[in-house]
Amino acid sequence: MTESANNGFIKVITPKGKDKILGVTIVAEHAGDLMPEFILAMKHGLGLNKILGTIHMYPTWAEANKYAAGEWKRNHAPETVLNWLEKYHTWRRG
């Protein structure tokens, strides 16, 4: 939500298990202002992790791009590794 606007979405298409950006759809106010960051990333082979690691002014429209990258990261967390690490750290503390 930026400037009292709370409608719209950003959909990023990536290969399974990769952060490479294959395509983007933005349906929101200022979509044209948001798209260039994804176009630049696609042109230069930068993935969603790079967008996530980029400093974005807050609150601005561009923060939506970072949010979309963060959602991708949360949805692609390596659950098996995270579960193993949780068990390891629980064991070490015990």
C-alpha positions in Angstrom: 0.0 0.0 0.0 1.5 3.3 -1.1 -0.1 6.7 -1.3 -3.4 5.3 -0.1 -3.6 2.9 -3.1 -4.1 -0.7 -2.1 -5.2 -2.4 -5.3 -3.1 -4.3 -7.8 -0.5 -7.0 -8.0 2.9 -7.9 -9.3 3.4 -11.3 -10.8 6.9 -12.5 -11.6 7.6 -15.6 -13.8 10.7 -17.5 -12.9 12.1 -21.0 -13.8 11.3 -23.6 -11.1 13.8 -23.2 -8.2 15.6 -20.2 -9.8 15.4 -16.4 -9.3 15.9 -15.6 -12.9 13.2 -13.3 -14.2 11.5 -14.6 -17.3 8.6 -12.2 -17.3 6.6 -9.7 -15.2 3.0 -8.5 -15.1 2.1 -5.5 -13.1 -1.5 -4.4 -12.6 -1.5 -1.3 -10.4 -1.3 2.4 -10.5 2.1 3.6 -11.6 2.9 0.2 -13.3 5.0 2.0 -15.8 7.1 3.4 -13.1 7.6 -0.1 -11.5 8.4 -2.0 -14.7 11.8 -0.6 -15.6 13.6 -2.2 -12.7 12.4 -5.6 -13.8 13.3 -4.8 -17.4 16.8 -3.8 -16.4 17.2 -6.9 -14.3 16.0 -9.1 -17.2 18.3 -7.4 -19.7 21.4 -7.8 -17.5 20.6 -11.3 -16.1 19.9 -10.1 -12.5 17.6 -12.2 -10.5 15.0 -11.5 -7.8 17.7 -11.8 -5.1 19.5 -8.8 -6.6 16.2 -6.8 -6.5 15.6 -7.9 -2.9 19.1 -6.7 -2.0 18.7 -3.3 -3.6 17.9 -0.3 -1.4 14.4 1.0 -2.2 13.1 4.3 -0.7 10.2 3.7 1.7 7.4 4.3 1.3 7.5 4.6 -2.5 6.0 2.7 -5.4 9.3 0.9 -6.0 9.1 -0.8 -2.7 6.5 -3.0 -4.3 9.2 -4.6 -6.5 11.3 -5.4 -3.4 8.1 -6.9 -1.7 7.5 -9.1 -4.8 11.1 -10.3 -4.6 10.7 -11.0 -0.9 7.6 -13.0 -1.5 9.4 -15.1 -4.1 12.2 -15.7 -1.6 9.8 -16.8 1.2 8.0 -19.1 -1.2 11.2 -20.8 -2.4 12.9 -21.3 1.0 14.7 -24.7 1.1 12.3 -26.3 3.7 14.4 -29.5 4.1 17.6 -27.5 4.9 15.7 -25.2 7.2 14.1 -28.1 9.1 17.5 -29.8 9.4 19.1 -26.6 10.8 16.3 -26.1 13.3 16.9 -29.6 14.6 20.6 -29.1 14.7 20.3 -25.8 16.7 17.8 -27.4 19.1 20.2 -30.2 19.7 23.1 -27.8 20.3 21.2 -25.8 22.9 19.9 -28.9 24.7 
